[in-house]
């Protein structure tokens, strides 16, 4: 077996965790007996994996990819869309996602075979890169901050607030996105630095609703209100920060400046 196949097989074996399996609807994992009966005995058009790879090894690799991306087999292989593998065309390259998958498989093999072994003082035992390292169960490996920023740019801040609630309802607890207060605070700071105070304030107000005890959000909100010339709102935010953390120097100094002290 090639090094690429070995690395992908190791990655797929590490992916058999209850939390990931519960979140995924991979057809091979959901119905192993029925799916196995529909997997061909010989494979055509293998360009990255070895042409003599065993049925079991290939199934393990494909399962690992599907679980890592949170997708079904038909994401790359056109099929009937009903969840099973009957009628699935494994050899066709008509789906661009399959072409991308080949590129990503080569990239993973290069990182694990060539790049990471050259890392100075690498921890031992070493960790390999796998699909889930970046994807975390998402077909597109995108952070919450990037997703919300794109939504704001295309559809406005109200759409981003709605998007946040949708993603939180669907993915909270899965590890797919970072729903800690840090993520929204960074979105707000980034928007504020680019002069988009209104959008930044909306994101931090959303964060304050989710995490009313987070002092960092209160301080950041105060700074943004002050930047926008909203003195009373800035004072209220800094006072809130001091309620949460009475010795917070940033909030205390900001209040002194705002009050002319």
N, C-alpha and C positions, 0 to 999 in steps of 0.2 A: 504494500500500500504506500502511496506517495506521502511525503511529509504533510502536504496540504490536507489529505484525507485523514491522516492520523490526528492532526490538530483539530480539525472540525469534529472528529469523532469524540475526542476528549472533551471538547466544548459542549457537545450535545449531551454527553453523559452527566456533566456538571449541572446541566439545566433541569434535571429531573427533581425539582424542588416543589413541595406542595403548593406554595403560594403562587408560583408561576403557572403550574399546571392548572390550578383552579381558575386562573384568570384567562387562560388560553382556550381556544376552541379548535385546536388543530385536529384535523380529521384523523390522522394516524393515532393521536393520543386518545381521542374521544372514543373511537371504536376500533381497537387494534385488530380484533379478529376479522371483522368485516373488511377493514381497509387492507389488511395483509393479503386477503384473498384476491384483491383487485390490483395488487402491485405486480408488474410483469417480472418474469424470471430472468430475462435478459434486458439490458438497457442499451438505448441508442443515443447517439449525439452527446456522449459524455466528453466534455472539453477540458474540465478542470480535474474532476475526480478520475481515478484510473479506470480504464475500460473493463478491467477484470474484477472490479470491486464486488464484494458479495452483497446479496440482497439485504442481509441483516445490517451490514455496515452502512450501506446507503440509506436505509430506512432510519437508522439512528442519527445520521447526519441531517437528513431532511427534517426529522422531528425536532432536533436542536435548533435549526434555523427557524422553523415555524413557531416554536415556543418563544425564542428570543425576540421575534418580531410581533408576536401576538396575532398571527394570521393563520388562515387555512391554506391547504395545499394549492388551491385554485388561485391563490395570489400570484403565483408564477406559472402555474400549469393550467391552461384553459380546460375547463371541464363542465359538468352539467350544473354546477352551482347549488346542488342539493345537499352538499355536505359529505357525500361519499366520493369514492374515486372512480366509480363506473363512468366510462366515457371520457376520462381525463386523457389528454394528449400530452404525454410527458416529453416527447422528443422535439416538439415544435419550438421554434424560437420567436414566435409571433408576439409574445408578451414582452414588452421592454423591461419589465421588472425582473424577468429571468436573466436577461443580458446584464442588468445591473448586479444581480446576485452573483454572477460569475466573477465580475470585477471585484466585488467585496470579498469573495472567498479567496481570491488571489492576494488581496490586500492583507487579510487576516493572516494568511500563511507567511507573507513577507515580514509582517511585524513580529510574529512569533518565531520564525526561523532565522531571520537576519538582523532585524533592527533591535529588538529588545535584548537579545543576548549580548549586545555591545554596550548596554547600559552600565555605567560604572557603579560598582558596589551594589549590584542588584540583589534584592532580598532573596533568600533561599528558605524553603522551596519557592521557586519563582511562580508567578501567576501569568497565565496566558490570556491574550485577548480573545474574546468570543463575540458572537452576535449580540448577546445580551449586555455586554460591557457598555455599548453605546445606545442600543435600542431600548433596553428596559421594558420590553413587551410592546413597543410602538413600531409600526411599520416605517415611520419616518422619525429618525432620532433628533428630536427638537426639544429644547428646554421650555419650561413654562414661560420664562421671561421672553424668549424669542417668539413663541406662539402668540402671546398677548401683544407684544410690540407690533408684530405683523398685522394682527387684527386691528389695532388702533390705526395703523398707517392706511389700511384698506377700507375699514368700515366705521372707524370712530371709537371713542372711548366707551360709549354705552354698550356697543357690541362686544368690547373686550371684557366688560364686567359680566355680561351674559355668558361669554365664552368661559370665563374663569369658573363660574358656578357650574356650568355643564361639565367641564373637565374634572372639577372637584368631586361632583356627584358620581362620575363614572370611574375615576381612577384613584381616588383617595385611598391610601393604604396599600397600593400595589407597588409603589416605588417607581412608577412610570414618570411622574413629575414630582418636583420639589414643592410641596405645599406648605413649607415652613414660612414664617413671616419674612425671612431673608429674601426670598425670591421676589415678592411684590415690592419690597423696599428698594431692591436694586432696579426694578423697572421704573419706579418713581424717581429715583435719583438720576437715572439715565435720561429720562424725559425732562427733568428739571434742568440738567446741565445743558440740554439742547434748547432751552427757552420755552418749553411746552408746559408751562406751569399748571394750566387747567387740567390737562391729561394726567400730569404727575400727581396732583392733589387727588383726583378721582381714584387713582390706583392705591394711594396710601389710605384714603378714607375706606376703601374696600378692605384693605389690610387691617385697619383699626376695627372694623366690624367683625372680622374673623378672629383677631387676636387683640381684644381690648386691653389686655395686661402687658402688651409689648411696649416697653418704654422707648425703644429705638424708633418705632413707628411714630410715636407721639412727638419725639424730637424732630424727626424728619418732616412731619407735617407742619410743625411750627416754623421750621426753616423755609419751607415752600410758601406758606402763607405770608411770611415776612418778605420773601422775594417778590411775591405778587402784590405787595403793598396792602395786604389785608391784616392790619395791625391787631384788631380785636381777636380775630380768629387765631392769629399767631400766638397771642398772649394766652388764649384758652388752651391751645395745644401744649405750650410749654408748662402751664400750670398743671395740666393733666400728667405730663411727664414727671413733675415734681411730686405729685400725689403718689405715683407709682414708685418713684425712686427719689426720696427727699434730698439726697446728696449729689444729684446729677449736676455736674458743673456746667455742662453745655446749656441746659435748660435755664439754670439760675442766671448765668451770665447774659443769655439772650433776653431774659425778662428784664434785667437791669437796663440793658440798652434800649429796649422797647419803651420802658417807662421813664427813660431819661435819667436813671440813677447812676 
